[in-house]
Amino acid sequence: MSEFCLQFENVNGTGRKFRLQDVNFSLEPGYIYAIAGENGAGKSTLMKYILSEKKLYTGTIRLEGEDIAGRHRPAMQQIGFVSEDNRFFNERSAIQNAQLLGCFYDGFDMDLYKQTLKEMEVAPERTYFKMARGEKIKMQLAFAIAHKSKLLLLDEATAGLDPVYRIELFRVLRKLLAEENVTVLMNSHNMTEIEKNTDYTAIMKDGRLEAFHESI
């Protein structure tokens, strides 16, 4: 097994208004990595390439040493995605969503899911569309934790949320990293927040990604 959780090797791709150009990096388990940059810089496109069933890029993306191209289902078993764009059943509760969607993941732990919801003070019977944005993000994180994700992708997960929620989110992530062999990759345009709460940071601009450096 590779010592790296996620690797990008000479990844290139074309977006609507930019090109993702020669992206190369390797992420080790046990850390929070962040990609900072303005909207439209390519941060979300980078995550889209990881999550898409169709290969939308040239180059190679590896998850725990294995090329993800052609291995979408096994790769998704190991990836948790937290984003405003993530889809759950609006008319269903947090528990019902887990009952319907958890079966797609090998070894989904319902007890762990309920425990994490409780720790983050999310009502398990609350309907998804009635949740505030922060509650939805927390529920998604609990779901990702319950299916034992090796890689957590957080796409602008803290944008527009109050400071108390942000503190709670990073507390949960640090607890998870202390207990499990997990890697967190997040993106944000809030440089101050990233430098304060993450381990390594890289800047993306016009589709190019600088090397990761230790966060201040």
C-alpha positions as MATLAB code, in Angstrom:
seq = 'MSEFCLQFENVNGTGRKFRLQDVNFSLEPGYIYAIAGENGAGKSTLMKYILSEKKLYTGTIRLEGEDIAGRHRPAMQQIGFVSEDNRFFNERSAIQNAQLLGCFYDGFDMDLYKQTLKEMEVAPERTYFKMARGEKIKMQLAFAIAHKSKLLLLDEATAGLDPVYRIELFRVLRKLLAEENVTVLMNSHNMTEIEKNTDYTAIMKDGRLEAFHESI';
ca = [
       0.000    0.000    0.000;
       1.207    3.509   -0.844;
       2.394    5.821    1.920;
       0.290    8.527    0.260;
      -3.488    8.762    0.429;
      -3.959   10.960   -2.643;
      -1.622   11.711   -5.549;
      -2.011   13.903   -8.620;
       0.484   13.200  -11.389;
       0.644   15.677  -14.292;
      -3.097   16.317  -14.200;
      -4.435   18.682  -16.867;
      -7.967   19.600  -17.835;
     -10.098   22.315  -19.387;
     -12.837   24.219  -17.554;
     -15.273   26.802  -18.859;
     -12.957   29.750  -18.298;
      -9.591   28.207  -17.418;
      -7.326   25.217  -17.750;
      -6.097   23.049  -14.894;
      -2.410   22.849  -15.703;
       0.225   20.318  -14.634;
      -1.118   19.666  -11.141;
       1.222   17.481   -9.075;
       1.070   16.694   -5.358;
       1.086   13.833   -2.832;
      -0.875   13.901    0.437;
      -0.020   11.792    3.484;
      -2.634   10.551    5.968;
      -3.108   12.346    9.272;
      -3.189   15.961    8.107;
      -5.572   18.689    6.981;
      -4.525   20.055    3.600;
      -6.112   23.182    2.164;
      -6.202   24.739   -1.271;
      -6.815   28.478   -1.244;
      -7.783   30.671   -4.151;
     -10.375   33.000   -5.571;
     -13.658   31.715   -6.981;
     -13.043   30.338  -10.444;
      -9.410   29.462   -9.786;
     -10.048   25.734  -10.295;
     -10.375   24.470   -6.697;
     -13.773   22.812   -7.115;
     -12.841   21.449  -10.554;
      -9.915   19.625   -8.956;
     -12.348   17.875   -6.580;
     -14.758   17.207   -9.454;
     -12.001   15.279  -11.219;
     -11.605   13.041   -8.169;
     -15.344   12.386   -7.832;
     -16.436   12.033  -11.453;
     -17.153    8.563  -12.810;
     -15.920    9.726  -16.214;
     -12.273   10.689  -16.602;
     -12.353   14.424  -17.360;
      -8.606   15.030  -17.325;
      -5.279   13.797  -18.624;
      -2.662   12.456  -16.237;
      -3.198   10.215  -13.230;
      -5.031   10.515   -9.915;
      -4.188    7.818   -7.374;
      -6.036    6.910   -4.182;
      -3.883    4.867   -1.798;
      -1.584    4.032   -4.712;
      -4.340    2.888   -7.106;
      -5.300    4.797  -10.256;
      -8.938    5.872   -9.761;
      -9.702    5.815  -13.497;
     -12.018    2.871  -14.169;
     -12.378    2.229  -10.414;
     -15.117    4.706   -9.551;
     -17.165    2.552   -7.180;
     -14.283    1.237   -5.039;
     -12.778    4.731   -4.949;
     -16.061    6.263   -3.757;
     -16.157    3.710   -0.941;
     -13.096    5.459    0.494;
     -14.027    9.089   -0.206;
     -16.330   11.345    1.807;
     -17.581   14.527    0.124;
     -18.885   17.531    2.078;
     -20.287   20.412    0.049;
     -23.314   22.612   -0.491;
     -23.616   20.799   -3.836;
     -23.761   17.341   -2.267;
     -27.126   15.652   -2.830;
     -29.319   14.055   -0.180;
     -33.070   13.432   -0.041;
     -34.693   16.756    0.908;
     -37.908   15.222    2.230;
     -36.131   12.666    4.397;
     -34.603   13.001    7.846;
     -30.949   12.555    8.694;
     -31.638    8.977    9.808;
     -33.778    8.156    6.773;
     -31.096    9.483    4.432;
     -28.566    7.191    6.087;
     -30.926    4.220    5.841;
     -31.457    4.840    2.122;
     -27.896    5.754    1.127;
     -25.771    3.920    3.669;
     -26.448    0.595    1.941;
     -24.285    1.727   -0.991;
     -21.223    1.682    1.285;
     -19.613   -1.479    2.590;
     -19.679   -1.537    6.375;
     -21.678    1.670    6.909;
     -21.827    2.145   10.699;
     -25.247    3.460   11.699;
     -24.342    3.592   15.393;
     -21.287    5.718   14.621;
     -23.437    7.957   12.419;
     -25.946    8.543   15.213;
     -23.160    9.124   17.729;
     -21.482   11.712   15.471;
     -24.794   13.496   14.843;
     -25.300   13.693   18.598;
     -21.795   15.070   19.174;
     -22.411   17.763   16.572;
     -25.905   18.507   17.917;
     -27.787   17.609   14.744;
     -31.308   16.298   15.351;
     -31.486   12.855   13.676;
     -35.219   13.183   12.889;
     -34.941   16.643   11.337;
     -35.855   16.758    7.645;
     -32.914   17.655    5.422;
     -34.519   20.631    3.655;
     -35.448   22.151    7.031;
     -31.847   22.085    8.224;
     -29.751   25.242    8.271;
     -26.703   25.157    6.011;
     -24.407   24.406    8.944;
     -26.569   21.460   10.007;
     -26.474   20.038    6.484;
     -22.691   20.245    6.417;
     -22.473   18.549    9.815;
     -24.834   15.780    8.662;
     -22.738   15.196    5.556;
     -19.582   14.994    7.646;
     -21.235   12.487    9.982;
     -22.251   10.402    6.962;
     -18.700   10.454    5.578;
     -17.283    9.415    8.950;
     -19.820    6.568    9.220;
     -18.732    4.951    5.964;
     -15.111    5.013    7.122;
     -13.753    7.413    4.493;
      -9.985    7.438    4.015;
     -10.131   10.776    2.174;
     -12.430   13.631    3.163;
     -13.062   16.321    0.547;
     -14.528   19.576    1.902;
     -15.626   21.939   -0.859;
     -16.085   25.452    0.610;
     -17.651   23.750    3.638;
     -17.186   26.729    5.966;
     -18.274   29.493    3.567;
     -20.872   31.823    5.064;
     -21.015   30.046    8.414;
     -20.641   31.567   11.854;
     -17.378   31.257   13.844;
     -18.867   28.864   16.402;
     -19.729   26.343   13.692;
     -16.279   26.656   12.146;
     -14.599   25.948   15.476;
     -16.815   22.880   15.928;
     -16.051   21.593   12.437;
     -12.293   21.718   12.929;
     -12.639   20.174   16.404;
     -14.443   17.181   14.867;
     -11.834   16.882   12.121;
      -8.936   16.945   14.597;
     -10.632   14.295   16.723;
     -11.113   12.126   13.643;
      -7.473   12.502   12.580;
      -6.343   11.516   16.079;
      -8.424    8.338   15.977;
      -8.358    7.208   12.336;
      -5.912    6.998    9.416;
      -7.631    9.761    7.432;
      -6.591   12.574    5.092;
      -8.575   15.826    4.794;
      -8.418   18.010    1.685;
     -10.441   21.206    1.778;
     -10.692   24.303   -0.345;
     -11.619   27.853    0.596;
     -11.093   31.463   -0.416;
     -10.663   32.410    3.281;
      -6.887   32.465    3.647;
      -6.947   33.523    7.309;
      -9.120   30.581    8.300;
      -7.004   28.134    6.333;
      -3.685   29.263    7.761;
      -5.082   29.098   11.302;
      -6.757   25.678   11.166;
      -4.928   23.477    8.666;
      -1.546   21.764    8.475;
      -0.542   22.451    4.874;
      -1.702   25.038    2.358;
      -1.343   25.504   -1.385;
      -2.507   28.405   -3.541;
      -4.376   27.836   -6.788;
      -4.509   30.583   -9.385;
      -5.659   30.389  -12.995;
      -5.640   26.607  -12.931;
      -2.127   26.256  -11.519;
      -1.401   24.854   -8.062;
       1.636   25.916   -6.082;
       3.439   23.428   -3.845;
       1.958   22.753   -0.400;
       3.703   24.521    2.491;
       3.189   24.372    6.244;
       0.308   26.541    7.388;
       1.267   29.386    9.690;
];
